[in-house]
Amino acid sequence: MTYDNANGIHELADKYGFDTHPIAMKNTHHTKMTELLIGRNLDWVR
């Protein structure tokens, strides 16, 4: 799943044992941003 790359989301993911990894994305206005990929094991994305 993905979510905003914010400190509060990192804290929740850590609290419940999820792995996180930032990924590049563009919003509807083509602004470059990062989104946070969240999962149990993200070794495949690194």
N, CA, C and O atoms as a Maestro MAE file, in Angstrom:
{
 s_m_m2io_version
 :::
 2.0.0
}

f_m_ct {
 s_m_title
 :::
 protein
 m_atom[184] {
  # First column is atom index #
  i_m_mmod_type
  r_m_x_coord
  r_m_y_coord
  r_m_z_coord
  i_m_residue_number
  s_m_chain_name
  s_m_pdb_residue_name
  s_m_pdb_atom_name
  i_m_atomic_number
  :::
  1 25 0.850 -1.164 0.000 1 A "MET " " N  " 7
  2 3 0.000 0.000 0.000 1 A "MET " " CA " 6
  3 2 0.890 1.220 0.000 1 A "MET " " C  " 6
  4 15 2.057 1.133 0.384 1 A "MET " " O  " 8
  5 25 0.376 2.335 -0.415 2 A "THR " " N  " 7
  6 3 1.145 3.575 -0.409 2 A "THR " " CA " 6
  7 2 0.414 4.644 0.382 2 A "THR " " C  " 6
  8 15 -0.800 4.576 0.574 2 A "THR " " O  " 8
  9 25 1.160 5.616 0.830 3 A "TYR " " N  " 7
  10 3 0.598 6.723 1.609 3 A "TYR " " CA " 6
  11 2 1.535 7.907 1.527 3 A "TYR " " C  " 6
  12 15 2.633 7.799 0.982 3 A "TYR " " O  " 8
  13 25 1.105 9.049 2.072 4 A "ASP " " N  " 7
  14 3 1.961 10.234 2.113 4 A "ASP " " CA " 6
  15 2 3.241 9.926 2.879 4 A "ASP " " C  " 6
  16 15 3.220 9.215 3.884 4 A "ASP " " O  " 8
  17 25 4.342 10.462 2.399 5 A "ASN " " N  " 7
  18 3 5.634 10.259 3.055 5 A "ASN " " CA " 6
  19 2 5.760 11.268 4.198 5 A "ASN " " C  " 6
  20 15 6.424 12.295 4.059 5 A "ASN " " O  " 8
  21 25 5.120 10.966 5.318 6 A "ALA " " N  " 7
  22 3 5.083 11.868 6.470 6 A "ALA " " CA " 6
  23 2 5.604 11.135 7.712 6 A "ALA " " C  " 6
  24 15 5.493 9.913 7.812 6 A "ALA " " O  " 8
  25 25 6.169 11.888 8.649 7 A "ASN " " N  " 7
  26 3 6.733 11.299 9.861 7 A "ASN " " CA " 6
  27 2 5.726 10.463 10.638 7 A "ASN " " C  " 6
  28 15 6.072 9.395 11.143 7 A "ASN " " O  " 8
  29 25 4.497 10.925 10.739 8 A "GLY " " N  " 7
  30 3 3.478 10.188 11.487 8 A "GLY " " CA " 6
  31 2 3.199 8.818 10.887 8 A "GLY " " C  " 6
  32 15 2.941 7.858 11.613 8 A "GLY " " O  " 8
  33 25 3.250 8.729 9.579 9 A "ILE " " N  " 7
  34 3 3.025 7.448 8.900 9 A "ILE " " CA " 6
  35 2 4.201 6.513 9.145 9 A "ILE " " C  " 6
  36 15 4.011 5.317 9.368 9 A "ILE " " O  " 8
  37 25 5.425 7.057 9.104 10 A "HIS " " N  " 7
  38 3 6.616 6.255 9.434 10 A "HIS " " CA " 6
  39 2 6.500 5.695 10.847 10 A "HIS " " C  " 6
  40 15 6.798 4.523 11.074 10 A "HIS " " O  " 8
  41 25 6.076 6.510 11.784 11 A "GLU " " N  " 7
  42 3 5.954 6.086 13.178 11 A "GLU " " CA " 6
  43 2 4.923 4.968 13.329 11 A "GLU " " C  " 6
  44 15 5.170 3.990 14.034 11 A "GLU " " O  " 8
  45 25 3.771 5.105 12.672 12 A "LEU " " N  " 7
  46 3 2.746 4.057 12.736 12 A "LEU " " CA " 6
  47 2 3.246 2.752 12.116 12 A "LEU " " C  " 6
  48 15 3.033 1.674 12.669 12 A "LEU " " O  " 8
  49 25 3.905 2.856 10.978 13 A "ALA " " N  " 7
  50 3 4.428 1.662 10.317 13 A "ALA " " CA " 6
  51 2 5.446 0.959 11.215 13 A "ALA " " C  " 6
  52 15 5.404 -0.263 11.357 13 A "ALA " " O  " 8
  53 25 6.353 1.717 11.817 14 A "ASP " " N  " 7
  54 3 7.345 1.134 12.735 14 A "ASP " " CA " 6
  55 2 6.661 0.488 13.940 14 A "ASP " " C  " 6
  56 15 7.037 -0.608 14.356 14 A "ASP " " O  " 8
  57 25 5.675 1.156 14.489 15 A "LYS " " N  " 7
  58 3 4.968 0.662 15.670 15 A "LYS " " CA " 6
  59 2 4.338 -0.707 15.415 15 A "LYS " " C  " 6
  60 15 4.325 -1.561 16.302 15 A "LYS " " O  " 8
  61 25 3.815 -0.916 14.200 16 A "TYR " " N  " 7
  62 3 3.123 -2.164 13.885 16 A "TYR " " CA " 6
  63 2 3.951 -3.138 13.057 16 A "TYR " " C  " 6
  64 15 3.423 -4.114 12.524 16 A "TYR " " O  " 8
  65 25 5.250 -2.871 12.951 17 A "GLY " " N  " 7
  66 3 6.166 -3.825 12.337 17 A "GLY " " CA " 6
  67 2 6.178 -3.847 10.815 17 A "GLY " " C  " 6
  68 15 6.553 -4.856 10.218 17 A "GLY " " O  " 8
  69 25 5.777 -2.758 10.180 18 A "PHE " " N  " 7
  70 3 5.805 -2.691 8.725 18 A "PHE " " CA " 6
  71 2 7.107 -2.072 8.239 18 A "PHE " " C  " 6
  72 15 7.711 -1.246 8.925 18 A "PHE " " O  " 8
  73 25 7.529 -2.478 7.054 19 A "ASP " " N  " 7
  74 3 8.692 -1.925 6.378 19 A "ASP " " CA " 6
  75 2 8.214 -0.760 5.515 19 A "ASP " " C  " 6
  76 15 7.084 -0.787 5.026 19 A "ASP " " O  " 8
  77 25 9.044 0.256 5.319 20 A "THR " " N  " 7
  78 3 8.676 1.400 4.483 20 A "THR " " CA " 6
  79 2 9.789 1.704 3.493 20 A "THR " " C  " 6
  80 15 10.960 1.421 3.745 20 A "THR " " O  " 8
  81 25 9.401 2.289 2.358 21 A "HIS " " N  " 7
  82 3 10.374 2.691 1.340 21 A "HIS " " CA " 6
  83 2 9.768 3.832 0.532 21 A "HIS " " C  " 6
  84 15 8.660 3.689 0.015 21 A "HIS " " O  " 8
  85 25 10.470 4.969 0.407 22 A "PRO " " N  " 7
  86 3 9.935 6.079 -0.394 22 A "PRO " " CA " 6
  87 2 10.039 5.767 -1.889 22 A "PRO " " C  " 6
  88 15 11.029 5.190 -2.339 22 A "PRO " " O  " 8
  89 25 9.019 6.148 -2.652 23 A "ILE " " N  " 7
  90 3 9.029 5.970 -4.103 23 A "ILE " " CA " 6
  91 2 8.638 7.287 -4.771 23 A "ILE " " C  " 6
  92 15 7.844 8.058 -4.233 23 A "ILE " " O  " 8
  93 25 9.202 7.530 -5.940 24 A "ALA " " N  " 7
  94 3 8.905 8.757 -6.682 24 A "ALA " " CA " 6
  95 2 7.531 8.659 -7.329 24 A "ALA " " C  " 6
  96 15 7.116 7.586 -7.768 24 A "ALA " " O  " 8
  97 25 6.833 9.783 -7.384 25 A "MET " " N  " 7
  98 3 5.531 9.849 -8.053 25 A "MET " " CA " 6
  99 2 5.291 11.269 -8.515 25 A "MET " " C  " 6
  100 15 6.005 12.187 -8.113 25 A "MET " " O  " 8
  101 25 4.290 11.453 -9.356 26 A "LYS " " N  " 7
  102 3 3.865 12.782 -9.791 26 A "LYS " " CA " 6
  103 2 2.383 12.918 -9.488 26 A "LYS " " C  " 6
  104 15 1.619 11.971 -9.674 26 A "LYS " " O  " 8
  105 25 1.971 14.090 -9.023 27 A "ASN " " N  " 7
  106 3 0.557 14.311 -8.759 27 A "ASN " " CA " 6
  107 2 -0.147 14.757 -10.041 27 A "ASN " " C  " 6
  108 15 0.464 14.772 -11.110 27 A "ASN " " O  " 8
  109 25 -1.404 15.113 -9.942 28 A "THR " " N  " 7
  110 3 -2.178 15.484 -11.132 28 A "THR " " CA " 6
  111 2 -1.671 16.763 -11.780 28 A "THR " " C  " 6
  112 15 -1.987 17.030 -12.939 28 A "THR " " O  " 8
  113 25 -0.894 17.553 -11.059 29 A "HIS " " N  " 7
  114 3 -0.309 18.779 -11.606 29 A "HIS " " CA " 6
  115 2 1.132 18.556 -12.059 29 A "HIS " " C  " 6
  116 15 1.857 19.511 -12.338 29 A "HIS " " O  " 8
  117 25 1.543 17.279 -12.131 30 A "HIS " " N  " 7
  118 3 2.870 16.860 -12.586 30 A "HIS " " CA " 6
  119 2 3.997 17.343 -11.681 30 A "HIS " " C  " 6
  120 15 5.142 17.467 -12.116 30 A "HIS " " O  " 8
  121 25 3.668 17.614 -10.424 31 A "THR " " N  " 7
  122 3 4.687 17.967 -9.446 31 A "THR " " CA " 6
  123 2 5.350 16.684 -8.945 31 A "THR " " C  " 6
  124 15 4.664 15.731 -8.574 31 A "THR " " O  " 8
  125 25 6.688 16.663 -8.934 32 A "LYS " " N  " 7
  126 3 7.408 15.485 -8.442 32 A "LYS " " CA " 6
  127 2 7.324 15.448 -6.924 32 A "LYS " " C  " 6
  128 15 7.588 16.445 -6.253 32 A "LYS " " O  " 8
  129 25 6.953 14.285 -6.388 33 A "MET " " N  " 7
  130 3 6.806 14.085 -4.940 33 A "MET " " CA " 6
  131 2 7.289 12.681 -4.607 33 A "MET " " C  " 6
  132 15 7.634 11.901 -5.495 33 A "MET " " O  " 8
  133 25 7.310 12.372 -3.317 34 A "THR " " N  " 7
  134 3 7.555 10.988 -2.910 34 A "THR " " CA " 6
  135 2 6.346 10.481 -2.160 34 A "THR " " C  " 6
  136 15 5.683 11.214 -1.425 34 A "THR " " O  " 8
  137 25 6.082 9.218 -2.363 35 A "GLU " " N  " 7
  138 3 5.009 8.524 -1.684 35 A "GLU " " CA " 6
  139 2 5.684 7.428 -0.875 35 A "GLU " " C  " 6
  140 15 6.823 7.060 -1.164 35 A "GLU " " O  " 8
  141 25 5.019 6.913 0.109 36 A "LEU " " N  " 7
  142 3 5.622 5.909 0.975 36 A "LEU " " CA " 6
  143 2 5.006 4.547 0.693 36 A "LEU " " C  " 6
  144 15 3.800 4.354 0.845 36 A "LEU " " O  " 8
  145 25 5.846 3.606 0.281 37 A "LEU " " N  " 7
  146 3 5.417 2.229 0.075 37 A "LEU " " CA " 6
  147 2 5.504 1.526 1.423 37 A "LEU " " C  " 6
  148 15 6.522 1.621 2.108 37 A "LEU " " O  " 8
  149 25 4.438 0.819 1.810 38 A "ILE " " N  " 7
  150 3 4.366 0.167 3.119 38 A "ILE " " CA " 6
  151 2 4.026 -1.303 2.921 38 A "ILE " " C  " 6
  152 15 3.094 -1.633 2.188 38 A "ILE " " O  " 8
  153 25 4.775 -2.182 3.568 39 A "GLY " " N  " 7
  154 3 4.505 -3.612 3.469 39 A "GLY " " CA " 6
  155 2 5.293 -4.382 4.511 39 A "GLY " " C  " 6
  156 15 6.119 -3.816 5.227 39 A "GLY " " O  " 8
  157 25 5.031 -5.673 4.590 40 A "ARG " " N  " 7
  158 3 5.744 -6.519 5.564 40 A "ARG " " CA " 6
  159 2 7.197 -6.753 5.163 40 A "ARG " " C  " 6
  160 15 8.073 -6.798 6.027 40 A "ARG " " O  " 8
  161 25 7.467 -6.902 3.860 41 A "ASN " " N  " 7
  162 3 8.822 -7.167 3.396 41 A "ASN " " CA " 6
  163 2 8.985 -6.481 2.051 41 A "ASN " " C  " 6
  164 15 8.368 -6.890 1.067 41 A "ASN " " O  " 8
  165 25 9.801 -5.451 1.997 42 A "LEU " " N  " 7
  166 3 10.012 -4.685 0.769 42 A "LEU " " CA " 6
  167 2 11.397 -4.917 0.171 42 A "LEU " " C  " 6
  168 15 11.918 -4.050 -0.531 42 A "LEU " " O  " 8
  169 25 11.996 -6.072 0.439 43 A "ASP " " N  " 7
  170 3 13.315 -6.387 -0.116 43 A "ASP " " CA " 6
  171 2 13.302 -6.338 -1.639 43 A "ASP " " C  " 6
  172 15 14.317 -6.006 -2.250 43 A "ASP " " O  " 8
  173 25 12.184 -6.659 -2.255 44 A "TRP " " N  " 7
  174 3 12.067 -6.712 -3.715 44 A "TRP " " CA " 6
  175 2 12.198 -5.337 -4.364 44 A "TRP " " C  " 6
  176 15 12.518 -5.255 -5.550 44 A "TRP " " O  " 8
  177 25 11.963 -4.259 -3.626 45 A "VAL " " N  " 7
  178 3 11.984 -2.931 -4.208 45 A "VAL " " CA " 6
  179 2 13.343 -2.240 -4.025 45 A "VAL " " C  " 6
  180 15 13.615 -1.227 -4.669 45 A "VAL " " O  " 8
  181 25 14.160 -2.763 -3.183 46 A "ARG " " N  " 7
  182 3 15.459 -2.137 -2.888 46 A "ARG " " CA " 6
  183 2 16.529 -2.608 -3.833 46 A "ARG " " C  " 6
  184 15 17.679 -2.181 -3.724 46 A "ARG " " O  " 8
  :::
 }
 m_bond[183] {
  # First column is bond index #
  i_m_from
  i_m_to
  i_m_order
  :::
  1 1 2 1
  2 2 3 1
  3 3 4 2
  4 3 5 1
  5 5 6 1
  6 6 7 1
  7 7 8 2
  8 7 9 1
  9 9 10 1
  10 10 11 1
  11 11 12 2
  12 11 13 1
  13 13 14 1
  14 14 15 1
  15 15 16 2
  16 15 17 1
  17 17 18 1
  18 18 19 1
  19 19 20 2
  20 19 21 1
  21 21 22 1
  22 22 23 1
  23 23 24 2
  24 23 25 1
  25 25 26 1
  26 26 27 1
  27 27 28 2
  28 27 29 1
  29 29 30 1
  30 30 31 1
  31 31 32 2
  32 31 33 1
  33 33 34 1
  34 34 35 1
  35 35 36 2
  36 35 37 1
  37 37 38 1
  38 38 39 1
  39 39 40 2
  40 39 41 1
  41 41 42 1
  42 42 43 1
  43 43 44 2
  44 43 45 1
  45 45 46 1
  46 46 47 1
  47 47 48 2
  48 47 49 1
  49 49 50 1
  50 50 51 1
  51 51 52 2
  52 51 53 1
  53 53 54 1
  54 54 55 1
  55 55 56 2
  56 55 57 1
  57 57 58 1
  58 58 59 1
  59 59 60 2
  60 59 61 1
  61 61 62 1
  62 62 63 1
  63 63 64 2
  64 63 65 1
  65 65 66 1
  66 66 67 1
  67 67 68 2
  68 67 69 1
  69 69 70 1
  70 70 71 1
  71 71 72 2
  72 71 73 1
  73 73 74 1
  74 74 75 1
  75 75 76 2
  76 75 77 1
  77 77 78 1
  78 78 79 1
  79 79 80 2
  80 79 81 1
  81 81 82 1
  82 82 83 1
  83 83 84 2
  84 83 85 1
  85 85 86 1
  86 86 87 1
  87 87 88 2
  88 87 89 1
  89 89 90 1
  90 90 91 1
  91 91 92 2
  92 91 93 1
  93 93 94 1
  94 94 95 1
  95 95 96 2
  96 95 97 1
  97 97 98 1
  98 98 99 1
  99 99 100 2
  100 99 101 1
  101 101 102 1
  102 102 103 1
  103 103 104 2
  104 103 105 1
  105 105 106 1
  106 106 107 1
  107 107 108 2
  108 107 109 1
  109 109 110 1
  110 110 111 1
  111 111 112 2
  112 111 113 1
  113 113 114 1
  114 114 115 1
  115 115 116 2
  116 115 117 1
  117 117 118 1
  118 118 119 1
  119 119 120 2
  120 119 121 1
  121 121 122 1
  122 122 123 1
  123 123 124 2
  124 123 125 1
  125 125 126 1
  126 126 127 1
  127 127 128 2
  128 127 129 1
  129 129 130 1
  130 130 131 1
  131 131 132 2
  132 131 133 1
  133 133 134 1
  134 134 135 1
  135 135 136 2
  136 135 137 1
  137 137 138 1
  138 138 139 1
  139 139 140 2
  140 139 141 1
  141 141 142 1
  142 142 143 1
  143 143 144 2
  144 143 145 1
  145 145 146 1
  146 146 147 1
  147 147 148 2
  148 147 149 1
  149 149 150 1
  150 150 151 1
  151 151 152 2
  152 151 153 1
  153 153 154 1
  154 154 155 1
  155 155 156 2
  156 155 157 1
  157 157 158 1
  158 158 159 1
  159 159 160 2
  160 159 161 1
  161 161 162 1
  162 162 163 1
  163 163 164 2
  164 163 165 1
  165 165 166 1
  166 166 167 1
  167 167 168 2
  168 167 169 1
  169 169 170 1
  170 170 171 1
  171 171 172 2
  172 171 173 1
  173 173 174 1
  174 174 175 1
  175 175 176 2
  176 175 177 1
  177 177 178 1
  178 178 179 1
  179 179 180 2
  180 179 181 1
  181 181 182 1
  182 182 183 1
  183 183 184 2
  :::
 }
}
